Amino acid sequence: MVRRTFFALFLAVATFLFVNTAIGQDDLISELTEMEEVVVTEAEAGVVLIADFEGWPNNLGGEVGVYGSLEPNWDDIASVPYSWVYETITPTYDIKNVHGGRQSFRLVNGLGLKPEETWGSFAMDLGPTTDLTVIPKRVESFDCSGFKYLVFWLRGEKGGERLQFLMRDAHALNYMPQVKHKLSDATTEWQKVVIPLQQFSGKLDLAALDNIGIAFGRDVGNLKGEIVYLDDFMFNNGE
C-alpha cells in the first residue's frame, strides 16, 4: 500500500514537471521567434562605431592609412614618434593618450618618411575594398544619410594643433576630398568633436560615403613634430 502511494505521488510530480518544462520551452521558443522578427536599422539604433582602433581593419571593415608628411619611417620608430595605431607596445606609451579601451591613433607631422612634404593626411575607408583596379579604388560605401552627426575624440600633445576634416563619396573622380571642414584647434584635454552631417548635403552623397579623414600637415598650419591623438569615431543621432 505504501509502495503504491509513493509510486503514484512520484508519477504525479514527474508529470507536473514535464508539463511545466514543456510549457516553459514553448514560451522561450515563442520569445526567441518574436526577437528574431524585430529588425532595427542602424540609424534607428542611434549609433554606429566607425573605429575605436582596438583591432584591424576599422570597425566597418575599412582600411586605415596615413599619407604625405604623416607617413612613418618604420626604420626609426624605436626612437622617433610616428603616425600609426597608438598601442601598449608603442615606445613611451601613456594611457592618457587613449580615450577609450587601450588604443588610439596618433598623428605626427613631419618626422617620418617624407619630412619636407607640405601636406599630410589620415584617412579611413568606410567599408571593405571591392575593386583595386580603378582609381580611386572602390569600397563598400556607407549610408550615413540617416544619422545626424559624425563624432570623434581628439587630444593634442601641446594644444593648439590644427586640423581639417575630410570626406569623399562613391562618385569622386580621384582621391582628393570633396569636402574640407575646418575644426577647432586641439587642446591638451580630450575633447569631443561633433560634426553635423546635414551641412554637407548637396556637396556629396551621404547615402554613399566612402572615406573620411583628417588633414594635419604644414598646409593647415602645423609645425614639424606636432602630435595629436584620435579615438572613437562614430555616427550617431545624439551629440
C-alpha positions in Angstrom: 0.0 0.0 0.0 2.8 2.4 0.9 4.7 1.4 -2.2 1.7 2.2 -4.4 1.0 5.5 -2.8 4.7 6.5 -3.2 4.7 5.5 -6.9 1.5 7.4 -7.6 3.0 10.5 -5.9 6.2 10.1 -7.9 4.3 9.8 -11.2 2.2 12.9 -10.4 5.3 15.0 -9.6 7.1 13.8 -12.7 4.1 14.7 -14.9 3.8 18.1 -13.4 7.5 18.9 -14.0 7.4 17.6 -17.6 4.3 19.6 -18.5 5.7 22.9 -17.0 9.1 22.4 -18.6 7.4 21.8 -22.0 5.3 25.0 -21.5 8.4 26.9 -20.5 10.3 25.7 -23.6 7.3 26.7 -25.8 7.3 30.2 -24.2 11.0 30.5 -24.7 10.8 29.4 -28.4 7.9 31.9 -28.9 10.0 34.7 -27.3 13.0 33.9 -29.5 10.9 33.9 -32.6 9.5 37.3 -31.7 13.0 38.6 -31.1 14.2 37.3 -34.5 11.4 39.1 -36.2 12.4 42.5 -34.9 14.6 44.3 -37.4 16.3 47.6 -36.3 18.1 49.7 -38.8 21.5 51.2 -37.9 20.1 54.7 -37.9 17.2 53.6 -35.6 19.7 52.0 -33.2 21.2 55.5 -33.0 25.0 54.8 -33.2 27.4 53.0 -35.5 31.1 52.7 -34.4 33.5 53.5 -37.3 36.8 53.0 -35.5 38.0 52.5 -31.9 41.4 51.3 -33.1 41.3 48.3 -30.8 41.6 46.0 -33.9 42.4 46.0 -37.6 40.9 47.0 -40.0 38.4 49.5 -38.6 35.0 48.6 -37.2 33.4 48.9 -40.6 36.0 46.7 -42.3 37.7 49.6 -44.0 41.4 50.3 -44.4 43.2 53.0 -42.4 46.2 54.9 -43.6 48.5 57.9 -43.3 50.0 59.9 -46.2 52.3 62.7 -47.1 54.1 64.2 -44.1 52.4 61.8 -41.8 53.9 58.6 -43.3 56.1 56.8 -40.8 59.7 55.8 -41.4 59.5 52.2 -40.0 63.3 52.0 -39.5 63.2 54.8 -36.9 60.1 54.0 -34.9 62.0 52.9 -31.8 63.4 56.4 -31.2 61.1 58.8 -33.2 57.4 59.3 -32.6 55.4 58.1 -35.6 51.9 58.2 -37.1 50.0 54.9 -36.6 47.9 52.9 -34.1 49.0 54.0 -30.6 49.2 50.8 -28.6 50.7 49.4 -25.5 53.9 48.4 -27.3 54.4 51.9 -28.7 57.6 53.4 -27.1 56.7 55.9 -24.3 53.1 54.6 -24.3 50.9 56.5 -21.8 47.2 55.6 -21.2 46.3 59.3 -21.0 46.7 59.4 -24.8 43.8 56.9 -25.2 40.2 58.0 -24.8 38.6 54.5 -24.6 40.0 51.0 -24.4 43.7 50.5 -24.7 44.5 52.0 -28.1 44.0 55.2 -30.1 45.5 56.6 -33.3 48.5 59.0 -33.2 49.3 61.6 -35.9 52.8 63.0 -36.0 53.6 65.7 -38.6 56.9 65.8 -40.5 59.1 63.3 -38.5 58.7 60.3 -40.8 59.5 59.2 -44.4 58.6 62.5 -46.1 59.6 65.3 -43.7 59.6 68.0 -46.4 56.1 67.3 -47.7 53.8 70.2 -47.1 50.6 68.2 -46.7 49.8 65.2 -44.5 46.5 63.3 -44.1 45.0 60.4 -42.2 42.2 58.5 -44.0 39.7 55.7 -43.3 37.6 53.7 -45.7 34.0 53.2 -44.5 33.8 49.6 -45.8 35.9 46.8 -47.2 37.8 47.2 -50.5 35.9 45.7 -53.5 38.0 46.8 -56.5 41.7 47.8 -56.7 41.9 48.1 -60.5 40.3 51.5 -60.6 41.2 55.0 -59.3 40.0 55.8 -56.7 39.6 52.2 -55.5 36.1 51.0 -54.8 34.9 50.2 -51.4 31.6 49.2 -49.9 30.0 52.6 -49.4 28.3 53.5 -46.1 24.9 55.1 -46.0 25.1 57.7 -43.2 22.1 59.7 -44.5 20.0 58.5 -41.5 22.5 59.9 -39.0 22.7 63.5 -37.7 26.3 63.6 -36.5 29.8 62.2 -37.0 31.6 62.2 -33.7 35.1 61.5 -32.6 37.5 62.4 -29.7 40.7 64.5 -30.1 43.6 65.3 -27.9 46.7 67.5 -28.7 50.2 66.8 -27.3 50.8 70.5 -26.6 47.5 72.2 -27.6 46.8 74.5 -30.5 47.3 71.9 -33.2 45.2 72.5 -36.3 43.1 70.0 -38.3 40.7 69.8 -41.2 38.0 67.1 -41.5 37.9 65.5 -45.0 35.1 63.5 -46.8 34.8 61.7 -50.1 31.9 59.7 -51.6 31.5 56.9 -54.1 31.1 59.4 -57.0 34.6 61.0 -56.6 36.8 61.0 -59.7 40.1 60.8 -57.7 41.4 60.6 -54.2 41.0 64.3 -53.4 38.4 65.1 -50.7 35.2 66.6 -51.9 34.6 68.3 -48.5 37.2 70.1 -46.3 35.8 71.2 -42.9 38.0 73.3 -40.5 37.9 72.0 -36.9 38.6 73.9 -33.7 42.2 73.7 -32.5 43.1 70.8 -30.3 43.6 71.1 -26.6 45.7 69.0 -24.2 42.5 67.5 -22.8 40.3 65.0 -24.6 37.6 66.9 -26.4 34.5 65.6 -28.2 34.3 66.7 -31.8 30.7 66.8 -33.2 30.2 67.4 -36.9 26.6 67.9 -38.1 26.3 65.9 -41.3 23.4 67.8 -43.0 25.7 70.8 -43.6 27.3 68.6 -46.3 24.1 67.7 -48.1 24.3 68.7 -51.7 28.1 68.7 -51.5 28.5 65.0 -51.5 26.3 61.9 -51.4 25.7 61.0 -47.7 24.0 57.8 -48.8 27.2 56.5 -50.4 30.1 57.8 -48.3 33.4 56.0 -49.0 36.1 57.8 -47.0 36.7 60.2 -44.1 39.9 61.7 -42.9 41.9 64.4 -41.2 44.4 66.9 -42.7 47.3 67.5 -40.3 50.2 68.9 -42.3 52.0 72.2 -42.7 49.3 73.3 -45.2 46.8 73.5 -42.4 49.2 75.3 -40.0 51.2 72.6 -38.2 54.9 72.6 -37.5 57.2 69.7 -37.8 56.9 67.3 -34.8 53.4 68.3 -33.7 51.2 65.5 -32.5 47.6 64.7 -31.9 45.6 61.6 -30.8 42.3 60.4 -32.3 39.9 57.9 -30.9 36.3 56.5 -31.0 34.9 57.7 -34.4 31.2 57.0 -34.8 28.0 58.1 -36.5 25.1 58.9 -34.1 21.9 60.7 -33.7 22.6 62.4 -30.4 25.5 64.7 -29.7 
